[in-house]
Amino acid sequence: MPAPSIPGLELLPNAAEAYRGVLQGIEHAERSIDVRAFVWCDDRAGNRLAEALLAAAERGVRVRVRKDRIAALYEYMTGPGQSFFHKRVDRVRALQAWILGRFYGAAPLVPQQPSDLATALLDHPNVTVEHEAKRFDHAKVFTFDDDRLVLGSMGIGDNHHDHWHEMMVGLRGREHVERLEQRSRGEAPFDPTRAVDFLVHRRGVHAPASLADDRVALLDRAQHTLVIAMAYLGDTRFTNALVRAAERGVSVHLVTSRSDVNGHLNLATCDALLRRTRKSGKLTISLTPQMVHAKVVVLDGRFVDLGSANFTRLSHGVYEEVNVYLDDPVFAARVEAAIATVADTGERVEGRLKGASLPVFLERVVVAYQTRGTG
C-alpha cells in the first residue's frame, strides 16, 4: 500500500503499537516531553511509562505531566484499583467509587499503596507534575521535542494496554504542534479544508458546543460511507446525525461495545439507532466482547476524525478534548482496516437490543448531572 500523503503520519492501530510508539518517543526525546493524561494507573503499564519518563529526566530532558485529578475515580475502579498519583482518597471519591462499584459490579475500593516511582517523578528537578487540580482534561496527548505528537484514545494502565481496543496517531512536524497550540488557545477556528487540523475543546476558551458543532458538521458532510469505532454513546446530536446520514443513503457502520461505564446507555443508543434507521437499511452495528475504547470516525474513505472525544455530552462541553482531523485517503483506508479488525472480534447486531429501563434511566440522570450548565 502506498504511503500516506501527509509526511510523518503514522497509524498506531492498537494499544500494543500505541504504547510502543509512546515509549520510543520518550526514549528518543532530546529536549522536552509533555504528557496530558486522564487515567494513569499504578500497575505494570503505568509503572513502565513512569520509568521511561524518569530515565529521560535523568539524561536531562525536561518532562511536564498534566494529570487530571477527576480521573482518580476510574483508577480506583479498574485493574488493581491503584492510582499512580492520587493516593489520598477523599470521602466524596470513596462514596462515588462505592456507588459505581455496586452499580457496575466493580471490585470494592482498596487502600492506596505508596509508589516510589510517583514520588521520584514528583521530586525530580527536571520533572513538573500538575496533578492536584480538577482539570476536566480528557485528552491523551504526548508531545516530544515540540516536533512530534502521539494522540488518541489510550489511557495509561494495563486495561488500556492489554485488554481494550485503542487507536492512536503519530504525527511529525513542528507545524502540527504549533497548530494544536493555536487551536487550543482559541486563536483559529477549525478548518476542514486543511490536510491536518485539530478538533479541540478547552474550558474557558471554546464555547461548550463548539467541538460538537464541528464534529456534527463533518458527519453531515458524509456522502457515501461512515465507519466508526466509538467507546461511549448517548449525545443525541450525534445519534441524530447518524440517523440523518442513513436517511440520505450513507452506509453507516458503527463498532462499539457494552462498555465499562454507561454500558446500558450505549445499548439503548444502539437500539434507538437501529429502530430509527430500519427503513433505510443503511446502518450496521458490531458489538465486541472486549471494550472498544477508540474514538474514531472515517468519512467517505478519505477524512479521519480520531482522538479522545466520545459521542457523549461529557466530551462536548464538560471535558477538554483533542482529536486530530486528517484528509488522506491512504491513511483513511488503514484506519478502516483497523476498525474492521476490531469488528471481526464481535458480532453484528440483528434485530433490537433490549435493555433494562431503570439502569438506562439512572445513567441518563448521572449524565444530566455531570453536564448541568452546558446546555
One Martini backbone bead per residue (centre of mass of N, CA, C, O) as a GRO file, in nm:
protein
  375
    1MET     BB    1   0.098   0.035   0.021
    2PRO     BB    2   0.088   0.347   0.012
    3ALA     BB    3   0.173   0.635   0.132
    4PRO     BB    4   0.096   0.887   0.292
    5SER     BB    5   0.064   1.228   0.209
    6ILE     BB    6   0.140   1.279   0.502
    7PRO     BB    7   0.400   1.363   0.662
    8GLY     BB    8   0.463   1.172   0.951
    9LEU     BB    9   0.234   0.958   0.934
   10GLU     BB   10   0.088   0.739   1.196
   11LEU     BB   11  -0.047   0.432   1.272
   12LEU     BB   12  -0.189   0.316   1.594
   13PRO     BB   13  -0.414   0.043   1.600
   14ASN     BB   14  -0.308  -0.030   1.894
   15ALA     BB   15  -0.192  -0.058   2.209
   16ALA     BB   16   0.086  -0.181   2.157
   17GLU     BB   17   0.177   0.031   1.944
   18ALA     BB   18   0.120   0.284   2.109
   19TYR     BB   19   0.306   0.223   2.348
   20ARG     BB   20   0.561   0.192   2.182
   21GLY     BB   21   0.555   0.480   2.060
   22VAL     BB   22   0.579   0.630   2.329
   23LEU     BB   23   0.845   0.502   2.430
   24GLN     BB   24   1.014   0.595   2.187
   25GLY     BB   25   0.970   0.895   2.228
   26ILE     BB   26   1.104   0.905   2.507
   27GLU     BB   27   1.383   0.781   2.428
   28HIS     BB   28   1.437   1.013   2.186
   29ALA     BB   29   1.432   1.242   2.356
   30GLU     BB   30   1.618   1.564   2.408
   31ARG     BB   31   1.432   1.806   2.558
   32SER     BB   32   1.107   1.724   2.548
   33ILE     BB   33   0.810   1.638   2.753
   34ASP     BB   34   0.451   1.603   2.700
   35VAL     BB   35   0.180   1.517   2.928
   36ARG     BB   36  -0.161   1.411   2.870
   37ALA     BB   37  -0.369   1.285   3.135
   38PHE     BB   38  -0.618   1.090   3.278
   39VAL     BB   39  -0.533   0.794   3.302
   40TRP     BB   40  -0.322   0.656   3.585
   41CYS     BB   41  -0.185   0.362   3.672
   42ASP     BB   42  -0.068   0.140   3.933
   43ASP     BB   43   0.107  -0.051   3.713
   44ARG     BB   44   0.280  -0.190   3.475
   45ALA     BB   45   0.230   0.028   3.255
   46GLY     BB   46   0.256   0.280   3.435
   47ASN     BB   47   0.550   0.216   3.535
   48ARG     BB   48   0.694   0.199   3.264
   49LEU     BB   49   0.645   0.493   3.185
   50ALA     BB   50   0.774   0.623   3.434
   51GLU     BB   51   1.058   0.510   3.389
   52ALA     BB   52   1.103   0.652   3.117
   53LEU     BB   53   1.073   0.942   3.225
   54LEU     BB   54   1.299   0.926   3.436
   55ALA     BB   55   1.527   0.866   3.235
   56ALA     BB   56   1.495   1.127   3.078
   57ALA     BB   57   1.549   1.319   3.315
   58GLU     BB   58   1.838   1.209   3.375
   59ARG     BB   59   1.937   1.314   3.071
   60GLY     BB   60   1.781   1.624   3.065
   61VAL     BB   61   1.487   1.610   3.022
   62ARG     BB   62   1.197   1.787   2.992
   63VAL     BB   63   0.917   1.724   3.211
   64ARG     BB   64   0.558   1.724   3.151
   65VAL     BB   65   0.269   1.678   3.368
   66ARG     BB   66  -0.087   1.637   3.295
   67LYS     BB   67  -0.308   1.546   3.561
   68ASP     BB   68  -0.625   1.435   3.633
   69ARG     BB   69  -0.810   1.406   3.928
   70ILE     BB   70  -1.096   1.307   3.824
   71ALA     BB   71  -0.979   1.009   3.734
   72ALA     BB   72  -0.938   0.850   4.001
   73LEU     BB   73  -1.199   0.691   4.012
   74TYR     BB   74  -1.118   0.492   3.776
   75GLU     BB   75  -0.860   0.383   3.913
   76TYR     BB   76  -1.016   0.250   4.159
   77MET     BB   77  -1.195   0.049   3.944
   78THR     BB   78  -0.928  -0.067   3.812
   79GLY     BB   79  -0.777  -0.335   3.840
   80PRO     BB   80  -0.595  -0.283   4.135
   81GLY     BB   81  -0.694   0.017   4.232
   82GLN     BB   82  -0.442   0.208   4.141
   83SER     BB   83  -0.309   0.511   4.174
   84PHE     BB   84  -0.035   0.690   4.090
   85PHE     BB   85  -0.099   0.990   4.233
   86HIS     BB   86  -0.386   0.925   4.395
   87LYS     BB   87  -0.367   0.837   4.738
   88ARG     BB   88  -0.598   1.025   4.827
   89VAL     BB   89  -0.914   0.938   4.964
   90ASP     BB   90  -1.190   1.086   4.961
   91ARG     BB   91  -1.519   1.076   5.046
   92VAL     BB   92  -1.640   1.130   4.770
   93ARG     BB   93  -1.479   0.915   4.612
   94ALA     BB   94  -1.562   0.675   4.785
   95LEU     BB   95  -1.866   0.696   4.727
   96GLN     BB   96  -1.853   0.679   4.421
   97ALA     BB   97  -1.709   0.406   4.405
   98TRP     BB   98  -1.928   0.248   4.555
   99ILE     BB   99  -2.164   0.303   4.364
  100LEU     BB  100  -2.033   0.204   4.099
  101GLY     BB  101  -1.959  -0.077   4.201
  102ARG     BB  102  -2.252  -0.167   4.251
  103PHE     BB  103  -2.367  -0.109   3.963
  104TYR     BB  104  -2.108  -0.266   3.795
  105GLY     BB  105  -1.941  -0.482   3.966
  106ALA     BB  106  -1.701  -0.379   4.101
  107ALA     BB  107  -1.444  -0.351   4.279
  108PRO     BB  108  -1.353  -0.268   4.570
  109LEU     BB  109  -1.215  -0.049   4.757
  110VAL     BB  110  -0.870   0.015   4.801
  111PRO     BB  111  -0.589   0.067   4.938
  112GLN     BB  112  -0.335   0.289   4.901
  113GLN     BB  113  -0.019   0.258   4.764
  114PRO     BB  114   0.282   0.342   4.760
  115SER     BB  115   0.503   0.532   4.524
  116ASP     BB  116   0.826   0.563   4.427
  117LEU     BB  117   0.791   0.666   4.139
  118ALA     BB  118   0.609   0.907   4.193
  119THR     BB  119   0.805   1.046   4.386
  120ALA     BB  120   1.040   1.075   4.184
  121LEU     BB  121   0.890   1.257   3.987
  122LEU     BB  122   0.801   1.484   4.187
  123ASP     BB  123   1.124   1.536   4.278
  124HIS     BB  124   1.229   1.605   4.010
  125PRO     BB  125   1.389   1.875   3.853
  126ASN     BB  126   1.285   1.783   3.541
  127VAL     BB  127   0.992   1.767   3.679
  128THR     BB  128   0.645   1.841   3.601
  129VAL     BB  129   0.353   1.811   3.815
  130GLU     BB  130  -0.002   1.826   3.736
  131HIS     BB  131  -0.245   1.677   3.990
  132GLU     BB  132  -0.455   1.849   4.190
  133ALA     BB  133  -0.653   1.919   3.969
  134LYS     BB  134  -0.962   1.989   3.814
  135ARG     BB  135  -0.945   1.984   3.462
  136PHE     BB  136  -1.115   1.813   3.257
  137ASP     BB  137  -0.886   1.628   3.111
  138HIS     BB  138  -0.929   1.389   2.836
  139ALA     BB  139  -0.670   1.393   2.708
  140LYS     BB  140  -0.422   1.216   2.479
  141VAL     BB  141  -0.096   1.361   2.497
  142PHE     BB  142   0.219   1.344   2.318
  143THR     BB  143   0.519   1.546   2.340
  144PHE     BB  144   0.820   1.579   2.129
  145ASP     BB  145   1.032   1.836   2.089
  146ASP     BB  146   0.801   2.004   1.937
  147ASP     BB  147   0.777   1.764   1.668
  148ARG     BB  148   0.591   1.540   1.822
  149LEU     BB  149   0.292   1.335   1.802
  150VAL     BB  150   0.072   1.157   2.037
  151LEU     BB  151  -0.271   1.052   1.974
  152GLY     BB  152  -0.595   0.963   2.147
  153SER     BB  153  -0.736   0.696   2.362
  154MET     BB  154  -0.498   0.616   2.552
  155GLY     BB  155  -0.436   0.511   2.848
  156ILE     BB  156  -0.266   0.449   3.166
  157GLY     BB  157  -0.274   0.097   3.153
  158ASP     BB  158  -0.360  -0.232   3.143
  159ASN     BB  159  -0.633  -0.216   3.011
  160HIS     BB  160  -0.537  -0.055   2.764
  161HIS     BB  161  -0.298  -0.249   2.683
  162ASP     BB  162  -0.442  -0.557   2.709
  163HIS     BB  163  -0.787  -0.527   2.651
  164TRP     BB  164  -0.829  -0.279   2.475
  165HIS     BB  165  -0.952  -0.084   2.214
  166GLU     BB  166  -0.717   0.111   2.041
  167MET     BB  167  -0.622   0.453   1.908
  168MET     BB  168  -0.347   0.607   1.732
  169VAL     BB  169  -0.134   0.896   1.651
  170GLY     BB  170   0.138   0.988   1.447
  171LEU     BB  171   0.314   1.319   1.434
  172ARG     BB  172   0.520   1.508   1.231
  173GLY     BB  173   0.583   1.843   1.313
  174ARG     BB  174   0.591   2.163   1.420
  175GLU     BB  175   0.329   2.270   1.281
  176HIS     BB  176   0.135   2.083   1.447
  177VAL     BB  177   0.200   2.180   1.728
  178GLU     BB  178   0.127   2.477   1.670
  179ARG     BB  179  -0.166   2.428   1.582
  180LEU     BB  180  -0.266   2.309   1.846
  181GLU     BB  181  -0.204   2.559   2.015
  182GLN     BB  182  -0.380   2.753   1.855
  183ARG     BB  183  -0.647   2.601   1.904
  184SER     BB  184  -0.630   2.599   2.221
  185ARG     BB  185  -0.628   2.929   2.229
  186GLY     BB  186  -0.844   3.034   2.008
  187GLU     BB  187  -0.695   3.158   1.724
  188ALA     BB  188  -0.856   2.930   1.555
  189PRO     BB  189  -1.046   2.774   1.346
  190PHE     BB  190  -1.179   2.518   1.214
  191ASP     BB  191  -1.031   2.349   0.909
  192PRO     BB  192  -1.146   2.123   0.659
  193THR     BB  193  -0.924   2.207   0.425
  194ARG     BB  194  -0.719   2.073   0.577
  195ALA     BB  195  -0.506   1.805   0.616
  196VAL     BB  196  -0.442   1.933   0.910
  197ASP     BB  197  -0.623   1.917   1.219
  198PHE     BB  198  -0.811   2.035   1.516
  199LEU     BB  199  -1.031   1.900   1.761
  200VAL     BB  200  -1.137   2.133   2.016
  201HIS     BB  201  -1.163   2.150   2.384
  202ARG     BB  202  -1.155   2.444   2.603
  203ARG     BB  203  -1.188   2.570   2.893
  204GLY     BB  204  -1.263   2.917   2.850
  205VAL     BB  205  -1.234   2.923   2.518
  206HIS     BB  206  -1.459   2.736   2.429
  207ALA     BB  207  -1.748   2.665   2.340
  208PRO     BB  208  -1.937   2.402   2.438
  209ALA     BB  209  -2.046   2.347   2.120
  210SER     BB  210  -1.803   2.351   1.917
  211LEU     BB  211  -1.715   2.056   1.884
  212ALA     BB  212  -1.989   1.942   1.805
  213ASP     BB  213  -2.035   2.118   1.556
  214ASP     BB  214  -1.787   2.019   1.396
  215ARG     BB  215  -1.854   1.709   1.399
  216VAL     BB  216  -2.141   1.717   1.283
  217ALA     BB  217  -2.063   1.855   1.017
  218LEU     BB  218  -1.902   1.616   0.916
  219LEU     BB  219  -2.131   1.407   0.912
  220ASP     BB  220  -2.308   1.587   0.712
  221ARG     BB  221  -2.091   1.543   0.466
  222ALA     BB  222  -2.153   1.269   0.414
  223GLN     BB  223  -2.210   1.050   0.112
  224HIS     BB  224  -2.130   0.724   0.164
  225THR     BB  225  -1.939   0.687   0.436
  226LEU     BB  226  -1.939   0.541   0.779
  227VAL     BB  227  -1.667   0.471   1.004
  228ILE     BB  228  -1.703   0.345   1.346
  229ALA     BB  229  -1.528   0.391   1.662
  230MET     BB  230  -1.699   0.375   1.989
  231ALA     BB  231  -1.723   0.390   2.324
  232TYR     BB  232  -1.934   0.639   2.367
  233LEU     BB  233  -2.275   0.719   2.407
  234GLY     BB  234  -2.581   0.968   2.393
  235ASP     BB  235  -2.561   1.201   2.204
  236THR     BB  236  -2.817   1.327   2.014
  237ARG     BB  237  -2.656   1.475   1.794
  238PHE     BB  238  -2.523   1.205   1.687
  239THR     BB  239  -2.762   1.028   1.649
  240ASN     BB  240  -2.901   1.217   1.441
  241ALA     BB  241  -2.667   1.222   1.235
  242LEU     BB  242  -2.679   0.917   1.168
  243VAL     BB  243  -2.967   0.916   1.069
  244ARG     BB  244  -2.934   1.121   0.842
  245ALA     BB  245  -2.728   0.959   0.683
  246ALA     BB  246  -2.904   0.710   0.627
  247GLU     BB  247  -3.142   0.871   0.487
  248ARG     BB  248  -2.925   0.973   0.246
  249GLY     BB  249  -2.747   0.684   0.191
  250VAL     BB  250  -2.548   0.624   0.407
  251SER     BB  251  -2.304   0.409   0.509
  252VAL     BB  252  -2.327   0.268   0.843
  253HIS     BB  253  -2.054   0.178   1.073
  254LEU     BB  254  -2.075   0.050   1.407
  255VAL     BB  255  -1.826   0.023   1.668
  256THR     BB  256  -1.886  -0.143   1.979
  257SER     BB  257  -1.984  -0.161   2.331
  258ARG     BB  258  -2.097  -0.203   2.653
  259SER     BB  259  -1.902  -0.111   2.851
  260ASP     BB  260  -1.797  -0.006   3.169
  261VAL     BB  261  -1.959   0.260   3.133
  262ASN     BB  262  -2.265   0.329   3.017
  263GLY     BB  263  -2.376   0.057   2.885
  264HIS     BB  264  -2.686   0.101   2.876
  265LEU     BB  265  -2.672   0.355   2.694
  266ASN     BB  266  -2.538   0.225   2.456
  267LEU     BB  267  -2.766   0.020   2.393
  268ALA     BB  268  -2.995   0.228   2.366
  269THR     BB  269  -2.867   0.379   2.127
  270CYS     BB  270  -2.850   0.143   1.933
  271ASP     BB  271  -3.153   0.086   1.932
  272ALA     BB  272  -3.241   0.361   1.821
  273LEU     BB  273  -3.084   0.340   1.556
  274LEU     BB  274  -3.220   0.083   1.449
  275ARG     BB  275  -3.511   0.188   1.455
  276ARG     BB  276  -3.464   0.463   1.280
  277THR     BB  277  -3.306   0.282   1.027
  278ARG     BB  278  -3.476   0.047   0.911
  279LYS     BB  279  -3.572   0.154   0.630
  280SER     BB  280  -3.285   0.210   0.502
  281GLY     BB  281  -3.052  -0.013   0.566
  282LYS     BB  282  -2.760   0.160   0.654
  283LEU     BB  283  -2.721   0.013   0.933
  284THR     BB  284  -2.440  -0.108   1.127
  285ILE     BB  285  -2.370  -0.323   1.415
  286SER     BB  286  -2.086  -0.382   1.629
  287LEU     BB  287  -2.026  -0.610   1.898
  288THR     BB  288  -1.790  -0.633   2.151
  289PRO     BB  289  -1.646  -0.799   2.418
  290GLN     BB  290  -1.445  -0.587   2.411
  291MET     BB  291  -1.336  -0.287   2.476
  292VAL     BB  292  -1.416   0.011   2.312
  293HIS     BB  293  -1.192   0.304   2.324
  294ALA     BB  294  -1.220   0.424   2.071
  295LYS     BB  295  -1.218   0.749   1.867
  296VAL     BB  296  -1.352   0.703   1.540
  297VAL     BB  297  -1.377   0.860   1.207
  298VAL     BB  298  -1.480   0.768   0.870
  299LEU     BB  299  -1.506   0.964   0.569
  300ASP     BB  300  -1.535   0.853   0.254
  301GLY     BB  301  -1.240   0.727   0.262
  302ARG     BB  302  -1.067   1.016   0.375
  303PHE     BB  303  -1.170   1.110   0.654
  304VAL     BB  304  -1.030   1.183   0.987
  305ASP     BB  305  -1.154   1.127   1.332
  306LEU     BB  306  -0.912   1.135   1.606
  307GLY     BB  307  -0.927   1.052   1.972
  308SER     BB  308  -1.097   1.147   2.289
  309ALA     BB  309  -1.385   1.187   2.167
  310ASN     BB  310  -1.700   1.124   2.224
  311PHE     BB  311  -2.062   1.054   2.201
  312THR     BB  312  -2.088   1.289   2.436
  313ARG     BB  313  -2.150   1.536   2.665
  314LEU     BB  314  -1.879   1.537   2.810
  315SER     BB  315  -1.711   1.588   2.534
  316HIS     BB  316  -1.939   1.843   2.494
  317GLY     BB  317  -1.859   2.087   2.750
  318VAL     BB  318  -1.665   1.957   2.979
  319TYR     BB  319  -1.437   1.838   2.845
  320GLU     BB  320  -1.119   1.811   2.744
  321GLU     BB  321  -1.019   1.791   2.393
  322VAL     BB  322  -0.841   1.576   2.137
  323ASN     BB  323  -0.845   1.589   1.783
  324VAL     BB  324  -0.771   1.458   1.471
  325TYR     BB  325  -0.757   1.588   1.135
  326LEU     BB  326  -0.775   1.400   0.817
  327ASP     BB  327  -0.662   1.422   0.466
  328ASP     BB  328  -0.631   1.071   0.375
  329PRO     BB  329  -0.692   0.791   0.199
  330VAL     BB  330  -0.472   0.594   0.290
  331PHE     BB  331  -0.512   0.629   0.592
  332ALA     BB  332  -0.815   0.566   0.597
  333ALA     BB  333  -0.782   0.270   0.507
  334ARG     BB  334  -0.625   0.183   0.759
  335VAL     BB  335  -0.843   0.250   0.963
  336GLU     BB  336  -1.063   0.068   0.850
  337ALA     BB  337  -0.903  -0.194   0.888
  338ALA     BB  338  -0.880  -0.169   1.197
  339ILE     BB  339  -1.185  -0.170   1.250
  340ALA     BB  340  -1.242  -0.446   1.119
  341THR     BB  341  -1.075  -0.607   1.323
  342VAL     BB  342  -1.256  -0.538   1.561
  343ALA     BB  343  -1.530  -0.635   1.443
  344ASP     BB  344  -1.435  -0.944   1.419
  345THR     BB  345  -1.462  -0.987   1.744
  346GLY     BB  346  -1.762  -0.971   1.692
  347GLU     BB  347  -2.111  -0.884   1.640
  348ARG     BB  348  -2.385  -0.858   1.458
  349VAL     BB  349  -2.669  -0.684   1.482
  350GLU     BB  350  -2.991  -0.839   1.528
  351GLY     BB  351  -3.211  -0.633   1.578
  352ARG     BB  352  -3.291  -0.571   1.890
  353LEU     BB  353  -3.204  -0.395   2.200
  354LYS     BB  354  -3.248  -0.508   2.510
  355GLY     BB  355  -3.319  -0.317   2.810
  356ALA     BB  356  -3.300  -0.180   3.110
  357SER     BB  357  -3.464   0.102   3.218
  358LEU     BB  358  -3.335   0.186   3.489
  359PRO     BB  359  -3.032   0.206   3.415
  360VAL     BB  360  -3.075   0.414   3.193
  361PHE     BB  361  -3.198   0.632   3.369
  362LEU     BB  362  -2.958   0.661   3.566
  363GLU     BB  363  -2.749   0.741   3.351
  364ARG     BB  364  -2.897   0.996   3.258
  365VAL     BB  365  -2.884   1.140   3.529
  366VAL     BB  366  -2.579   1.152   3.554
  367VAL     BB  367  -2.526   1.308   3.292
  368ALA     BB  368  -2.698   1.555   3.364
  369TYR     BB  369  -2.529   1.633   3.610
  370GLN     BB  370  -2.244   1.655   3.468
  371THR     BB  371  -2.384   1.867   3.233
  372ARG     BB  372  -2.455   2.098   3.382
  373GLY     BB  373  -2.463   2.418   3.219
  374THR     BB  374  -2.412   2.327   2.888
  375GLY     BB  375  -2.696   2.268   2.725
   0.00000   0.00000   0.00000
